[in-house]
Amino acid sequence: MSQRHSAFWPHKLPKQLSLPKTSLSYNVEVSATRYPDKTFIRYYDTEITFAQFRQETLDLAGYLQHKCGVKKGDRVLLYMQNCPQFIISYYGILRANAVVVPINPMNLANELEHYITDSGASTLILSQELFDNVKPHIQHENDQLKHVIVSCYKDYLRVHTDLKIPDILNKPKESLEHPKTILWSDALNLKITPGLITTGPEDLCVMPYTSGTTGNPKGCMHTHETVMSTLCAYETWFATNVEDTRLAVLPLFHVTGMQSGMNEPLYTGSTIVLLSRWDRDLAAQCIERYKISTFGCIPTMIVDFLANPKVSDYDISSLKRMNGGGTAMPEAIAQKLLDLGITFVEGYGLSETIAPSHLNPPERAKKQCLGIPIFGVESRVVDPLTLEEVANGEIGEIIISGPQVFKGYWNNPQASSEALIEIGGRIFLKTGDLAREDEDGYFFMVDRLKRMINASGFKVWPAEVELMLYKHPAIQEACIISSKDAYRGETVKALVVLRPEFKGQITQQEIMDWAAGEMAIYKAPKLVEFIDHLPKSGSGKILWRQLQIQENQAN
């Protein structure tokens, strides 16, 4: 591993961090004891103090343990939009000594099935607008799901506000009559005391799912220590402190929003302004009202934020830093931020590293750059076949060894052995991302070894979408590729061979409409092209790379 980046290491920061030998649950105890009356969450002007937050996590943990039978190491599904209940649920599950399995709320009923069966979870916590997606999985007594806790967003809109509230949050609480369900408020009102915290740093903490070339999402096993490593890294790298107020608008089910918008502020004892949906006017209004100093975001958010013709009407002078990744920040947009006195710090990480393994030094950030390896991380650019390091400036696969690297894929030893390799006594993660390292030791993304589409920061795996498309009676064959998109960066395109009897009987729009009802909206193809046949190799495999090259050349 080269040490060229050492010359640009943030001033006075250590190269290694001493990580706490405690569980994340202990962080709730610490912050609630230190700052009981301080606001932890502001949610459309409703405030929740650290002490109130601790009490509600205890109430939920008690219910999970004594009414749902949740035991140490059990997986509990968490399926909702950004809201206080998400954060309370996350820490309530951990306080019950269990493992959080966050699910993208954009997933539909048929996609939900894999998360239930693969994780082995018997308990699920969700928001009420998603209940229809759960119904098919709780119809029978012998179904795996036994306990479902249903929350209502409006329960946490407790004061009048002039802030614009998304329509979905204003829906009144529904009465759900089902033997396996209980309303969130009813569960917490039982005030059941949980048992002691018995989890430690090496116990499983959270399992975010990531998709792969097999088409089935895989659970990334993270311990309390791996999760602690990146939230401590955020705190140290960016010199955050208890007086910071942050805007939390990235999805909390995703590792970046989870760590920068939720876990790290709780650890630090700072306040978050939580939004369920991105709204550029509302974001600017909150920055002005609450003197927000930083927020995690993706480039498409910033493009939208700066494109707002009313942005100059707001006082956003308190905002000093934005950080994020997912896609490269356009250089012109990064310059606009600098002109406003705001630094955008790009980073790089995966679900397998529970957010960053690389960050740009804030005082010497490079544009459209992944950054440098952070605390305790050894990162190399290697030949994907030989695993030998390539020469400086040449392209190879990024491999990573560090305290944040996951412990493997849940219930999938083959995928784990393919992803985690040993070199010189250290375990490295094969990222599947192709990059180059410049003369200063900064990493720059070049391409993806894996077949993946990045649509506005959401990762779309073509094999998974293809499997779903094959359920349509008109589709004989399908190949998913990416197409350039001015706003999303990349978008999903389906090349479809129709069954003979359907030719001329169905339109591209009908295929797109059907797909939008069968899968998360970010996965559903935004473009469909009918073709007579798909090119194949001698072994019958579809030559998707050839089709991708043709699409790139056409654009």
ZAMARGU-4260 file (C-alpha; in steps of 0.2 Angstrom, whole numbers, plus 5000, padded with zeros to 4 digits):
<rodrens>
0) 5000/5000/5000 | 5007/5017/4995 | 5008/5031/5009 | 5008/5045/4997 | 4992/5052/5004
5) 5000/5054/5021 | 5007/5071/5016 | 4989/5077/5015 | 4982/5068/5031 | 4971/5081/5040
10) 4981/5091/5052 | 4984/5084/5070 | 4973/5069/5067 | 4979/5052/5072 | 4981/5038/5059
15) 4972/5025/5070 | 4957/5027/5082 | 4954/5018/5098 | 4936/5011/5096 | 4924/5010/5111
20) 4922/4992/5117 | 4903/4995/5120 | 4887/4992/5110 | 4878/5006/5101 | 4864/5004/5114
25) 4876/5012/5127 | 4878/5027/5116 | 4859/5031/5120 | 4863/5029/5139 | 4878/5041/5138
30) 4870/5055/5128 | 4853/5054/5138 | 4863/5055/5154 | 4874/5069/5149 | 4861/5079/5139
35) 4843/5074/5146 | 4834/5090/5141 | 4843/5093/5125 | 4834/5091/5109 | 4840/5076/5099
40) 4827/5076/5085 | 4817/5090/5078 | 4804/5083/5066 | 4794/5097/5058 | 4795/5107/5074
45) 4791/5093/5085 | 4805/5091/5098 | 4811/5075/5106 | 4824/5076/5120 | 4838/5063/5123
50) 4829/5058/5139 | 4812/5056/5130 | 4821/5046/5116 | 4829/5034/5128 | 4813/5031/5137
55) 4804/5026/5121 | 4818/5015/5116 | 4816/5006/5132 | 4797/5004/5130 | 4799/4997/5113
60) 4813/4985/5118 | 4803/4979/5133 | 4788/4975/5121 | 4800/4966/5109 | 4807/4955/5122
65) 4792/4951/5132 | 4778/4951/5119 | 4787/4946/5103 | 4799/4934/5111 | 4814/4943/5103
70) 4830/4936/5110 | 4849/4941/5108 | 4854/4939/5090 | 4837/4938/5083 | 4834/4949/5067
75) 4820/4962/5067 | 4814/4970/5051 | 4813/4989/5050 | 4803/4995/5036 | 4798/5014/5035
80) 4802/5031/5029 | 4813/5044/5039 | 4804/5048/5055 | 4807/5047/5074 | 4799/5030/5074
85) 4813/5024/5063 | 4827/5030/5075 | 4817/5024/5090 | 4815/5007/5082 | 4833/5005/5077
90) 4839/5008/5095 | 4824/4999/5103 | 4829/4983/5093 | 4847/4985/5098 | 4842/4988/5116
95) 4833/4971/5115 | 4850/4964/5111 | 4843/4960/5093 | 4849/4964/5076 | 4842/4978/5065
100) 4837/4973/5047 | 4833/4990/5038 | 4823/4988/5022 | 4821/5001/5008 | 4803/5007/5010
105) 4802/5008/4991 | 4802/4989/4990 | 4785/4981/4987 | 4776/4965/4993 | 4785/4953/4981
110) 4802/4960/4985 | 4799/4960/5004 | 4797/4941/5004 | 4816/4938/5002 | 4820/4949/5016
115) 4808/4940/5028 | 4814/4922/5023 | 4832/4926/5021 | 4834/4935/5038 | 4823/4923/5047
120) 4814/4937/5056 | 4798/4934/5065 | 4795/4952/5070 | 4793/4968/5058 | 4791/4986/5062
125) 4784/4997/5049 | 4774/5013/5045 | 4756/5011/5041 | 4756/5016/5022 | 4767/5001/5019
130) 4755/4988/5028 | 4747/4982/5012 | 4764/4976/5006 | 4765/4966/5022 | 4748/4958/5022
135) 4752/4944/5010 | 4765/4938/5022 | 4754/4937/5038 | 4739/4929/5031 | 4742/4911/5038
140) 4746/4905/5056 | 4761/4896/5050 | 4768/4911/5040 | 4786/4916/5047 | 4780/4933/5052
145) 4772/4932/5069 | 4772/4950/5076 | 4770/4967/5066 | 4771/4984/5075 | 4762/4997/5064
150) 4767/5016/5067 | 4758/5032/5061 | 4769/5047/5056 | 4756/5059/5063 | 4759/5053/5081
155) 4775/5063/5080 | 4768/5079/5073 | 4764/5085/5090 | 4764/5104/5088 | 4758/5117/5075
160) 4771/5121/5062 | 4772/5132/5047 | 4784/5120/5038 | 4777/5111/5023 | 4773/5093/5029
165) 4772/5079/5015 | 4754/5073/5012 | 4759/5055/5018 | 4763/5062/5035 | 4746/5069/5038
170) 4736/5053/5036 | 4727/5049/5052 | 4730/5033/5062 | 4721/5018/5055 | 4713/5004/5065
175) 4721/4988/5060 | 4712/4972/5065 | 4723/4958/5063 | 4729/4945/5076 | 4747/4948/5072
180) 4747/4967/5072 | 4748/4980/5086 | 4749/4999/5084 | 4765/5007/5089 | 4757/5018/5102
185) 4748/5003/5110 | 4765/4994/5111 | 4774/5008/5119 | 4760/5013/5131 | 4762/4996/5140
190) 4778/5003/5147 | 4787/4986/5148 | 4804/4986/5156 | 4817/4977/5145 | 4831/4966/5152
195) 4849/4971/5153 | 4861/4975/5139 | 4870/4959/5135 | 4877/4964/5118 | 4896/4969/5115
200) 4907/4975/5102 | 4908/4958/5093 | 4890/4954/5092 | 4879/4957/5077 | 4872/4975/5076
205) 4864/4978/5059 | 4862/4969/5043 | 4859/4981/5028 | 4855/4971/5012 | 4864/4974/4996
210) 4860/4966/4979 | 4872/4956/4969 | 4875/4948/4952 | 4864/4933/4957 | 4849/4944/4958
215) 4845/4941/4977 | 4849/4954/4990 | 4862/4948/5003 | 4863/4954/5021 | 4879/4962/5026
220) 4884/4957/5044 | 4890/4971/5054 | 4895/4971/5072 | 4893/4985/5085 | 4912/4987/5083
225) 4911/4989/5064 | 4897/5001/5065 | 4906/5011/5079 | 4921/5013/5068 | 4913/5024/5055
230) 4903/5034/5066 | 4919/5038/5076 | 4928/5041/5060 | 4914/5054/5055 | 4916/5063/5072
235) 4935/5064/5072 | 4937/5068/5053 | 4925/5082/5053 | 4928/5088/5071 | 4910/5087/5075
240) 4904/5093/5092 | 4889/5093/5103 | 4883/5110/5097 | 4881/5105/5079 | 4864/5105/5071
245) 4863/5093/5056 | 4850/5091/5043 | 4846/5072/5041 | 4837/5069/5025 | 4846/5055/5017
250) 4837/5039/5019 | 4841/5031/5036 | 4839/5013/5030 | 4855/5017/5019 | 4872/5016/5027
255) 4877/5034/5023 | 4861/5042/5031 | 4861/5029/5045 | 4879/5034/5050 | 4880/5052/5046
260) 4862/5057/5050 | 4858/5046/5065 | 4871/5036/5073 | 4885/5048/5074 | 4874/5063/5080
265) 4868/5052/5094 | 4885/5047/5099 | 4891/5065/5099 | 4875/5072/5107 | 4871/5084/5094
270) 4854/5089/5087 | 4846/5083/5070 | 4833/5091/5060 | 4824/5076/5052 | 4814/5076/5036
275) 4805/5062/5029 | 4806/5068/5011 | 4818/5079/5001 | 4811/5096/4998 | 4823/5110/4992
280) 4813/5124/4999 | 4810/5116/5016 | 4829/5111/5017 | 4833/5130/5015 | 4820/5135/5027
285) 4826/5123/5040 | 4844/5128/5037 | 4839/5146/5041 | 4828/5143/5055 | 4839/5131/5065
290) 4856/5137/5059 | 4861/5120/5052 | 4879/5118/5050 | 4881/5102/5040 | 4871/5089/5031
295) 4874/5073/5022 | 4868/5072/5004 | 4870/5066/4986 | 4875/5077/4971 | 4857/5076/4964
300) 4851/5084/4980 | 4864/5098/4978 | 4860/5101/4960 | 4842/5103/4964 | 4845/5114/4980
305) 4856/5126/4970 | 4844/5126/4955 | 4830/5133/4966 | 4827/5151/4960 | 4822/5156/4978
310) 4838/5149/4987 | 4845/5167/4988 | 4829/5172/4998 | 4836/5161/5013 | 4850/5164/5025
315) 4860/5149/5023 | 4876/5156/5030 | 4877/5144/5044 | 4880/5130/5032 | 4898/5126/5031
320) 4900/5108/5025 | 4890/5095/5015 | 4897/5078/5013 | 4892/5063/5003 | 4895/5052/4988
325) 4885/5039/4978 | 4889/5048/4962 | 4903/5061/4957 | 4899/5079/4960 | 4899/5090/4944
330) 4914/5102/4945 | 4903/5117/4941 | 4891/5113/4956 | 4906/5110/4968 | 4912/5127/4963
335) 4895/5135/4966 | 4896/5128/4984 | 4913/5135/4986 | 4907/5152/4980 | 4894/5151/4994
340) 4907/5147/5007 | 4902/5129/5008 | 4914/5114/5006 | 4908/5098/4999 | 4918/5083/5005
345) 4916/5068/4994 | 4919/5050/5001 | 4918/5032/4996 | 4910/5017/5005 | 4899/5002/5003
350) 4886/4993/5013 | 4900/4981/5016 | 4910/4995/5025 | 4894/5003/5034 | 4898/5020/5025
355) 4916/5027/5022 | 4932/5019/5020 | 4939/5034/5010 | 4936/5053/5013 | 4943/5069/5006
360) 4953/5079/5019 | 4941/5094/5022 | 4955/5106/5020 | 4962/5098/5004 | 4947/5090/4995
365) 4949/5086/4977 | 4934/5087/4965 | 4926/5071/4958 | 4937/5061/4970 | 4934/5046/4982
370) 4947/5053/4994 | 4960/5044/5004 | 4959/5029/5015 | 4954/5034/5033 | 4958/5028/5050
375) 4966/5011/5051 | 4961/5007/5033 | 4973/4999/5020 | 4967/5001/5003 | 4975/4995/4987
380) 4972/4996/4968 | 4975/4978/4962 | 4974/4968/4946 | 4957/4959/4948 | 4964/4942/4943
385) 4981/4942/4951 | 4977/4953/4966 | 4994/4961/4963 | 4995/4980/4965 | 4995/4989/4949
390) 5007/5004/4945 | 5003/5021/4951 | 4990/5029/4939 | 4985/5012/4932 | 4967/5006/4933
395) 4963/4991/4945 | 4950/4985/4958 | 4949/4993/4975 | 4952/4981/4989 | 4950/4987/5007
400) 4955/4981/5024 | 4950/4991/5040 | 4939/4991/5055 | 4923/4994/5046 | 4924/4979/5034
405) 4909/4968/5037 | 4910/4950/5043 | 4902/4942/5028 | 4885/4939/5020 | 4871/4932/5031
410) 4868/4914/5027 | 4879/4915/5011 | 4896/4907/5014 | 4900/4906/4996 | 4897/4924/4993
415) 4907/4929/5008 | 4922/4919/5003 | 4922/4927/4986 | 4921/4945/4993 | 4933/4943/5008
420) 4951/4937/5004 | 4967/4936/5015 | 4983/4944/5010 | 4998/4945/5021 | 4988/4940/5036
425) 4975/4954/5033 | 4957/4952/5027 | 4953/4962/5012 | 4936/4966/5004 | 4935/4965/4985
430) 4924/4980/4981 | 4922/4976/4963 | 4925/4995/4959 | 4938/5000/4947 | 4949/5015/4951
435) 4966/5023/4950 | 4977/5031/4962 | 4985/5048/4958 | 5002/5054/4963 | 4996/5061/4979
440) 4988/5044/4984 | 4970/5050/4981 | 4958/5037/4974 | 4947/5041/4958 | 4933/5030/4952
445) 4934/5024/4934 | 4921/5010/4932 | 4913/4995/4940 | 4919/4978/4939 | 4902/4972/4945
450) 4887/4975/4934 | 4878/4989/4943 | 4868/5004/4939 | 4869/5020/4950 | 4853/5030/4949
455) 4854/5045/4960 | 4864/5036/4972 | 4852/5021/4973 | 4861/5005/4967 | 4852/4994/4954
460) 4857/4977/4950 | 4852/4972/4933 | 4851/4953/4937 | 4838/4957/4950 | 4827/4968/4938
465) 4829/4955/4924 | 4822/4941/4936 | 4807/4952/4939 | 4804/4957/4921 | 4803/4938/4916
470) 4787/4937/4926 | 4778/4947/4913 | 4769/4936/4901 | 4774/4946/4886 | 4793/4946/4889
475) 4803/4932/4881 | 4820/4939/4886 | 4827/4954/4894 | 4843/4963/4897 | 4845/4978/4909
480) 4858/4991/4905 | 4861/5009/4910 | 4857/5024/4900 | 4864/5042/4903 | 4852/5053/4912
485) 4855/5072/4914 | 4848/5072/4932 | 4850/5055/4939 | 4867/5052/4932 | 4861/5034/4926
490) 4844/5027/4923 | 4838/5009/4920 | 4835/5004/4902 | 4827/4987/4897 | 4831/4979/4881
495) 4816/4967/4878 | 4812/4953/4866 | 4794/4950/4866 | 4785/4933/4864 | 4779/4932/4846
500) 4761/4932/4851 | 4763/4949/4859 | 4772/4958/4846 | 4762/4973/4841 | 4750/4970/4855
505) 4759/4979/4869 | 4769/4995/4871 | 4785/5000/4879 | 4775/5011/4891 | 4764/4997/4896
510) 4780/4987/4901 | 4786/5002/4911 | 4769/5004/4920 | 4769/4986/4924 | 4787/4986/4931
515) 4783/5001/4942 | 4770/4991/4950 | 4781/4976/4953 | 4797/4984/4960 | 4804/4999/4969
520) 4802/5014/4958 | 4821/5017/4957 | 4823/4999/4950 | 4809/5000/4937 | 4815/5003/4919
525) 4813/5021/4914 | 4817/5016/4896 | 4811/5001/4886 | 4817/4996/4869 | 4810/4981/4859
530) 4823/4971/4849 | 4822/4955/4839 | 4835/4946/4848 | 4849/4948/4861 | 4867/4944/4857
535) 4874/4929/4866 | 4890/4920/4869 | 4894/4903/4863 | 4888/4896/4880 | 4872/4905/4878
540) 4875/4920/4890 | 4868/4937/4885 | 4882/4949/4880 | 4876/4963/4891 | 4893/4972/4891
545) 4892/4973/4872 | 4875/4980/4873 | 4881/4993/4886 | 4895/4998/4875 | 4883/5001/4861
550) 4872/5011/4872 | 4886/5022/4878 | 4892/5025/4860 | 4874/5030/4855 | 4874/5043/4869
</rodrens>
